[in-house]
Amino acid sequence: MSPVLIVDDNLENLYLLRMLLQGHGYSVEEAHHGVEALAKARQQLPILIISDLLMPVMDGYTLLRQWKADDQLKAIPFMVYTATYTDLKDERLAFDLGADAFLVKPAEPEALMASITALLANLDPAQSSVRQPQIEENALLKDYSEALFRKLEQKVEGLQQTNRRLEAEIAERERTEAALRASEVRYRQLFQAITDPLLVYDRTTLICLAVNDAAVAEYGYSRDQFLTMTIRDLYHAEDVPALMARLAQSGSSLERRGVWRHQRKTGEIINVEISAYGLTFANHSACLVQARNITEQQRLEEQFRQAQKMEAIGRLAGGIAHDFNNLITVIKGYSELLQSRMAGDDSAAQLLGEIYQAGERAGALTSQLLAFSRQQVLAPQALNLNTVVSNTETMLRRLIGEDVILATTLSPTLGPIKADPGQIEQVLMNLAVNARDAMPQGGTLTLATQTVQLDEAFCRTVADLSPGDYVLLTVSDTGCGIDAATQVKMFEPFFTTKPVGKGTGLGLATVHGIVKQSGGYIAVESAVGQGTRFQIYLPLVAEPVSEGRSQGRSSTLPQGTETILVVEDEDAVRALEIHILRRCGYQVLEATNGQDALHLMEHEPGPIHLLLSDVVMPHLGGRELAAQVTRTQPQCKVLFLSGYTDDAVIHHGVSKADVAFLQKPFTPSALAQKVRQVLDGEAGSRV
């Protein structure tokens, strides 16, 4: 963020103004006279300059004149903030030179911030016209000379007043004391107005001398308690030696910065960004500490870095899964076709069955790759989570073995969620396998459901989570537990603590991907020797629970005589598709990409009843091809095929309801049935 440039030769004025601006979230750059201000502004353009007038080397009027003459700087607002040039003629001269605002010191913090906010709010970066000097050169010199003469007269008058005050020493002392009291009030108001915790401590004894309200609220100690503490009492015990070494090295240094661990009265550890400045406070050589709590900021930054890493790995895994799905489609397809031509007791048929089963296992692995990368096609429906848990209970018992007790605590008033039931079953199985492996000597696996409400405070700690009602699925075990280092990486793909060959490292990554794609959030609580508890939050929906429909599997492939245009850039997959469709009786045209398909259609006199197209192809993708085909042949149905789903046809991994889609790898029977469904008007009517 571009800084606010403040210019003043008085260090105290600079300090007070800097603390006020930083407390309201602005970045600040300082200069002590006009020449330094111009140099710093040209090095890094500020969003606003606030300048005194009476300064050495180059005063504020000259700085203002040169600022508005500089093409690079003139559009940046210039605020005059002066305690010396305060009459109407001084103000008029400043505005004639192009000033955007004029304030007299000392202004109340609220009034000053209101002026700054109004000035920046009215700034239009696209506006080409900016305030320019409104006075000729000769008139400028005349007015400037008059201003200097007035100041000289004021100085003379000031000396006379000083002499008179010396003659009335008692009255002068009273006025001075009143001014000091007013200054102290302004200092305290500014000190308390800053939103970050501020602490002043003695540099020799390290005892706290003053704290603001923000420090009291942040740390939980009362003001009286703070005044009996040393600054090191706020630091984590492990950081105190480093703190003392740093203090010993700093000597009389006026400024230190760094990130440290502080401890609240409750014992909670927070990370704070420290800025420390030397000063004199109540005749003490002291240090002012500004401690900004960045714990939440660091947590969100770590979440963002983790999300970026997972996205990159997910893209890689999705691409790998796509290529594998094409290969698996060919392996499973031809295996099933050959098996259908052989007798059941034929040894060759049994060998082909083994090949088919290997393809099934490879397909399951690619499904997990797509799951954790959140690129799989889901069939979400309103469902009761209790029903899914109950339906998988028998399978889970076989999976975990007799040594592990399976207990369920299901809320009878559970509302519906929207998710793919098959994917939720995958979550339960993966977590059950993890729990079983963590309890080699036996134990208890507990599945529990309940309805919870997540508020804004909780959702602020989790990226992409909205407040509302959720179903909470808790999966807990009494196993060996997970150490903190493993918890940091446990949802990363291919990370496993199991021996080589005993795990793919995709189990928990798959769970994480499914939960995120279903709009939920997963958390883990565990400690070594104390078991593990996974908590999965899935949002409630206001939809009736869907009725499950069983689809029978036909032993014969559905037949037809329609004309089908097959567009697929993978030769082996295209050959398989053509073989299946011709075996089913269809007339088949083929093309290797979208452009070839359009060229073929120009020379094909008859109607095309179905476009069977891959989604991602070179030159012209399936989505664009389908749009052009249906413009010329509106009666043509469309069925998309793909080995991965990060295309425009799929919105956030969920297939649109009015688009027919078949995920690779598919079997011959699945392709034949889907083609017949689309041609009979069950899907694929729109693109």
VENPEDA-V798539 format. One record per helix or strand of 2 or more residues. SS is the DSSP state (@ for helix, = for strand). FROM is the first residue (numbers start at 1). TO is the last residue. If there is no record, write none. Layout:
SS;FROM;TO + SS;FROM;TO
This chain:
=;4;7 + @;11;23 + =;28;31 + @;34;43 + =;48;51 + @;60;69 + =;77;82 + @;88;96 + =;101;104 + @;109;121 + @;137;167 + @;169;193 + =;197;202 + =;207;211 + @;213;219 + @;223;226 + @;231;234 + @;237;250 + =;255;263 + =;269;281 + =;284;293 + @;295;340 + @;347;372 + =;381;383 + @;385;400 + =;404;409 + =;417;419 + @;421;438 + =;443;454 + @;456;459 + =;468;477 + @;484;489 + @;507;517 + =;521;526 + =;532;540 + =;563;567 + @;571;583 + =;587;591 + @;594;602 + =;610;614 + @;622;632 + =;637;642 + =;650;651 + =;654;655 + =;660;663 + @;668;679
